[in-house]
Amino acid sequence: MSLTHRLFSLDIGSLRRAYGEEMLTPSEVVEVTLTATSGEGNEGIWIHRRDADDLRAEARKLDQIPPHARPPLYGLPFAVKDSIDVAGVPTTVACPEFAYVPNQSAPVVERLRAAGALFVGKTNLDQFATGLVGVRSPYGIPQNPFDARYVTGGSSSGSAAAVARGQVSFAVATDTAGSGRVPAAFNNIVGLKPSRGLLSTRGLVPACRSIDCMTLMTLVCEDARDVASVVTGFDPADPFSRPEAARFQWRSGQVSWAGSRVGVPRPEDLTFGDTAAREQFESACARLETMEITLERVDMTPFYEAGALLYAGPWVAERLAGLETFVHAHPDALLPVIRKILASGAEYRGTDTFRAIHRLAELRRAIEPTWSRLEALVVPTVPFHPQIEAVLADPIETNARLGCYTTFANLLDLAAVAVPGGFRPDGLPSGVTFIGPWGRDASLLTLGSAFHAKTGGSLGATGQPVPPLGTMSLELPLDQQPIAVVGAHLSGGPLNHQLTDRGGRFLRSARTAPRYRLYALPGTKPPKPGLVRTLGEGARIELEVWALPSETIGSFLAAVGAPLAIGTIDLDDGSRVHGFLCEAHAAEGAEDISSFGGWRAYVGRRAE
């Protein structure tokens, strides 16, 4: 991997800042991506890479778009699991004999490209998306970036590996039994399994069509939220799309998780493959408690019973239903383990199917009270991390054990997000999954974001640090906006009432990035400072971030007079927020008070 690639991260927040400050162009990012995807260690990750010249040409077009006209996912490289259609690119589902070239992309892919994202290529998977292990493909086995002896997880193996290694900003994958969550845990990334019906599944080769989900694999939860907000929408041509998708909101009203109640499995409901896995989950639960979250034990019996229906029930027949004609015509085209699994689907009768449907309805009803008293349920994403050798020796049983905490989610119509949970003593990543009822996706992402920031560590296997939880990661109600103040509007200041009178609420103290100077403006009443962005040596200046209701922010901004103005301020945690800035000409001849580190310290020193 090139030195250039190590100088910046492909997470969406970092790339947006780099583009906004003209530090990078999409063409430069494409060159890094091309280098990363063609280097060593890529065996088993990619099935089809986009033509380099074609990718460069699209990036050059993006280079020409002025900042004010840039689309929401401008210049973000992404991968697509090779069970999802991209126009003009073969869809193989990891079975060469099955391959076809679609004329139309899946709607999710179309939305991404229309939003300015750069399609890089199609990624490997367990054949026909059947497996949680990532070793069932004729296109090779992706190496786990933390220890090549261990599986990357599946079925979205290549997608997870590409994101974890920093080759793309995000990947579009799928999840039926945990295919987007298990590999997320094994690669130290985020895997969002949205509520079914929010993302169109048209253009997806089905595994179990009635419960399949398009999923997103990203480096942080905020990235999953940003991408999901673009690709969510009702698709009348998809019979499993839900009308609620047309008005779904990906911003949560959750500001703080302190005092919230989150469910955790009873001790007798937890199973692990080794002591390290158990200790990591216990550590994750303790971390949640430091966030002032109350953990409540939950009986997992109905969840596990529902999950068992997927592998030991008639939903195996649904897997066969979508592929039956091909399987009968080309039995030797399938890997032996896939052929064996699909063949078992023929054993179920119609009466078996209806009994299972009825029992599943009873189990859904049984867990409904859980969501009235709990914000979410937290479980280990996986019970253990197997080596490739062990999976190949016992492919079906090992795979089934891996799905202990994932297989029930789609059948029970739940939303879930898998989040990194730190590293085991042996250097392997661990993870947890936050689960909630249909439609609670935004809240789960907010919880996942706070937990991930608390956990820290690195983004995937890139070595880049997990960003601190910044202002823009603090979820505000849709009718409130953050605003940063640096002078007379600070808490206890003479103009603070202009915030509180309008229903303003203090969020937190922060500091600017080290590229600002603070000046005491002469002749202002009450005395005010001016914060000026500088191209030269800057300082970190203290400020406060407040939230103002949308209906009152207009009158607040109207009271801001020259030379002060509202602009975008970079904070030292990497986030951005709107706040008070000063026109540069007003600072000419004014006292530079940057050395005090903030207005409050300067005023206190003058009073001595």
VENCOR-V274023 format. One record per pair of residues at least 4 apart in sequence whose C-alpha atoms are under 7 Angstrom apart, sorted by the first residue. I is the first residue (numbers start at 1). J is the second residue. Records with the same first field share a line. If there is no record, write none. Layout:
I = J, J
This chain:
1 = 5, 36, 39
2 = 6
3 = 7
5 = 32
9 = 14, 15, 464
10 = 14, 15, 166, 168, 169
11 = 15, 169, 219
12 = 16, 169, 223
13 = 17
14 = 18
15 = 19
16 = 20
17 = 21
18 = 22, 23, 24
19 = 23, 24, 25
24 = 28
25 = 29, 63
26 = 30, 59, 62, 63, 75
27 = 31, 56, 59, 60, 63
28 = 32
29 = 33
30 = 34, 56
31 = 35
32 = 36
33 = 37, 167, 168
34 = 38
35 = 39
36 = 167
37 = 42, 167
38 = 42
43 = 140, 142
44 = 124, 139, 140, 141, 142, 158
45 = 123, 124, 142, 158, 161, 162
46 = 122, 123, 124, 158
47 = 122, 123, 124, 139
48 = 121, 122, 123
49 = 120, 121, 122
50 = 55, 120, 121
51 = 55
52 = 56
53 = 57
54 = 58
55 = 59
56 = 60
57 = 61
58 = 62
59 = 63
60 = 64
62 = 75
65 = 69, 70
66 = 70
70 = 74
71 = 115, 116
72 = 115, 116
73 = 115, 116, 117
74 = 115, 116, 117
75 = 116, 117, 118
76 = 117, 118, 169
77 = 117, 118, 119, 120, 168, 169
78 = 117, 118, 119, 120, 168, 169, 170, 171
79 = 119, 120, 121, 122, 123, 159, 168, 170, 171, 172
80 = 84, 121, 122, 123, 171, 172, 173
81 = 122, 123, 124, 156, 159, 172, 173
82 = 91, 92, 93, 122, 123, 124
83 = 91, 92, 93, 204, 205
84 = 91, 106, 203, 204, 205
85 = 91, 102, 105, 106, 203, 204
86 = 102, 104, 105, 106, 109
87 = 102, 103, 104, 105
88 = 101, 102, 103
89 = 101, 102
90 = 99, 100, 101, 102
91 = 99, 100, 101
92 = 96, 98, 99, 100
93 = 127, 128
94 = 124, 125, 126, 127, 128, 137, 138, 139
95 = 99, 127, 333, 334
97 = 333
105 = 109, 110, 203
106 = 110, 202, 203
107 = 111, 200, 202
108 = 112, 200, 231
109 = 113
110 = 114
111 = 115, 230, 231
112 = 116, 117, 230, 231
113 = 117, 118
123 = 158, 159
124 = 139, 157, 158
125 = 129, 134, 137, 154, 155, 156, 157, 158
126 = 130, 131, 134, 135, 136, 137, 154, 155
127 = 136, 137
128 = 207
129 = 155, 207
130 = 155, 338
131 = 154, 155, 399
132 = 153, 154, 155, 178, 179, 182, 399, 402
133 = 151, 152, 153, 154, 155, 399
134 = 141, 151, 152, 153, 154, 155, 157
135 = 141
137 = 141
142 = 152, 157, 158, 161
143 = 148, 152
144 = 148, 150, 151, 152
145 = 461
146 = 427, 428
149 = 387, 388
150 = 386, 387, 388
151 = 386, 387, 388
152 = 157, 183, 186, 187
153 = 157, 182, 183, 186
154 = 179, 182, 183
155 = 179
156 = 160, 173, 174, 179, 180, 183
157 = 161, 183
158 = 162
159 = 163, 171, 173
160 = 164, 183, 184, 187, 217
161 = 165, 187
162 = 166, 167, 168
163 = 167, 168, 169, 170, 171, 218, 219
164 = 187, 188, 189, 460, 461, 462
165 = 460, 461, 462
166 = 462
169 = 218
170 = 217, 218
171 = 216, 217, 218
172 = 215, 216, 217
173 = 180, 214, 215, 216
174 = 179, 180, 213, 214, 215
175 = 179, 180, 193, 212, 213, 214, 215
176 = 208, 211, 212, 213, 410
177 = 403, 406, 407, 410
178 = 182, 403, 406, 407
179 = 183
180 = 184, 191, 193, 215
181 = 185, 191, 381, 418
182 = 186, 381, 382
183 = 187
184 = 188, 189, 190, 191, 418
185 = 189, 381, 418, 420, 429, 430, 431
186 = 429, 430
187 = 429, 460
188 = 420, 429, 460
189 = 218, 219, 220, 419, 420, 459, 460
190 = 217, 218, 219, 220, 221, 418, 419, 420
191 = 216, 217, 218, 417, 418, 419
192 = 215, 216, 217, 224, 416, 417, 418
193 = 213, 215, 415, 416, 417
194 = 198, 215, 415, 416, 441
195 = 413, 414, 415, 438, 439, 441
196 = 213, 413
197 = 240, 241, 242, 245
198 = 232, 233, 234, 241, 242, 245
199 = 214, 231, 232, 233
200 = 235, 238, 241
201 = 213, 214, 238
202 = 238
206 = 212, 322
207 = 212, 319
208 = 212, 315, 318, 319
211 = 410, 411
216 = 224
218 = 223, 224
219 = 459, 460
220 = 224
221 = 225, 445, 448, 449
222 = 226, 449
223 = 227
224 = 228
225 = 229, 250
226 = 230
227 = 231
228 = 232
229 = 250
232 = 245
233 = 245, 246
234 = 241, 242, 243, 245, 246
235 = 241
236 = 241
244 = 248
250 = 442
251 = 442, 475
252 = 442, 443, 475, 476, 477
253 = 475, 476, 477, 478
254 = 443, 475, 476
255 = 474, 475, 476
257 = 293
258 = 291, 292, 293
259 = 292, 293, 294
260 = 293, 294, 375
261 = 293, 294, 295, 296, 374, 375
262 = 293, 294, 295, 296, 374, 375, 376, 377, 378
263 = 295, 296, 297, 298, 374, 376, 377, 378
264 = 295, 296, 297, 298, 377, 378, 379
265 = 269, 270, 297, 298, 299, 300, 379
266 = 270, 297, 298, 299
269 = 300
271 = 383
272 = 277, 278, 383, 384
273 = 277, 383, 384
274 = 278, 384
275 = 279
276 = 280, 424
277 = 281, 383, 384
278 = 282
279 = 283
280 = 284, 424, 430
281 = 285, 380
282 = 286
283 = 287
284 = 288, 421
285 = 289
286 = 290
287 = 291
288 = 292, 293
289 = 293, 294
300 = 304
301 = 305
302 = 306, 363
303 = 307, 408
304 = 308, 408
305 = 309
306 = 360, 363, 408, 411
307 = 407, 408
308 = 312
309 = 313
310 = 315, 316, 407
311 = 316
314 = 318, 345, 348, 352, 353
315 = 319
316 = 320, 342, 345
317 = 321, 345, 346, 348
318 = 322
319 = 342
320 = 324, 342, 345
323 = 327
324 = 328
325 = 329
326 = 330
327 = 331
334 = 338, 339
335 = 339
336 = 340
337 = 341
338 = 342
339 = 343
340 = 344
348 = 352
349 = 353
350 = 354
351 = 355
352 = 356
353 = 357
354 = 358
355 = 359
356 = 360
357 = 361
358 = 362
359 = 363
360 = 364
361 = 365
362 = 366
363 = 367
364 = 368, 412
370 = 374
371 = 375, 437
376 = 434, 435, 436
377 = 434, 435, 436
378 = 432, 433, 434, 435
379 = 405, 432, 433, 434
380 = 405, 431, 432, 433
381 = 405, 406, 418, 431, 432, 433
382 = 402, 403, 405
383 = 402
386 = 390, 391
387 = 391
388 = 392
389 = 393
390 = 394
391 = 395, 398
394 = 398
395 = 399
396 = 400
397 = 401
398 = 402
399 = 403
403 = 407
408 = 412
409 = 413, 414
410 = 414
413 = 438
414 = 435, 436, 437, 438
415 = 435, 436, 437, 438, 439, 440, 441
416 = 433, 434, 435, 436
417 = 433, 434, 435, 444, 445
418 = 431, 432, 433, 434
419 = 431, 432, 433, 448, 452
420 = 430, 431, 432, 452
421 = 430, 431, 432, 455
422 = 429, 430, 431, 455, 457
423 = 427, 428, 429, 430
424 = 428, 429, 430
434 = 444
436 = 440
440 = 444
441 = 445
442 = 446
443 = 447
444 = 448
445 = 449
446 = 450, 475
447 = 451
448 = 452
449 = 453
450 = 454, 469
451 = 455
452 = 456
453 = 466, 467, 468, 469
456 = 466
457 = 465, 466
458 = 462, 463, 464, 465, 466
459 = 463, 464, 465, 466
467 = 573
468 = 573
469 = 473
470 = 474, 573, 575
471 = 575, 577
472 = 575, 576, 577
476 = 480
479 = 549, 550
480 = 547, 548, 549, 550
481 = 547, 548, 549, 550
482 = 545, 546, 547, 548, 577, 578
483 = 545, 546, 547, 577, 578, 579
484 = 543, 544, 545, 546, 577, 578, 579, 580
485 = 489, 490, 543, 544, 545, 579, 580
486 = 490, 542, 543, 544, 580, 599
487 = 528, 529, 599
488 = 493, 494, 495, 496, 528
489 = 493, 494, 495, 496
490 = 496, 544
491 = 496
492 = 496
496 = 500
497 = 501
498 = 502
499 = 503, 504
500 = 504, 505
502 = 552
503 = 548, 549
504 = 546, 547, 548, 549
505 = 546, 547, 548
506 = 545, 546, 547
507 = 545, 546, 547
508 = 544, 545
509 = 543, 544, 545
510 = 542, 543, 544
511 = 540, 541, 542, 543, 571, 572
512 = 540, 541, 542, 569, 570, 571, 572
513 = 540, 570, 571, 572
514 = 538, 539, 540
515 = 533, 534, 537, 538, 539
516 = 531, 532, 533, 534, 538, 539, 540
517 = 531, 532, 533, 534, 538, 539, 594
518 = 529, 530, 531, 532, 592, 593, 594
519 = 529, 530, 531, 587, 590, 591, 592, 593, 594
520 = 528, 529, 530, 590, 591, 592, 593
521 = 528, 529, 530, 587, 590
522 = 590
524 = 528
529 = 599
530 = 581, 582
531 = 581, 582
532 = 581, 582, 583, 584
534 = 538
539 = 594
540 = 597
541 = 597, 598
542 = 597, 598
548 = 552, 553
549 = 553
552 = 556
553 = 557
554 = 558
555 = 559
560 = 564, 565
561 = 565
563 = 582, 583, 586
564 = 580, 581, 582, 583
565 = 580, 581, 582
566 = 578, 579, 580, 581
567 = 578, 579, 580, 581
568 = 576, 577, 578, 579
569 = 576, 577, 578, 579
570 = 574, 575, 576, 577
571 = 575, 576
594 = 598
596 = 601, 602
597 = 601
598 = 602
599 = 603
600 = 604
601 = 605
602 = 606
603 = 607
604 = 608
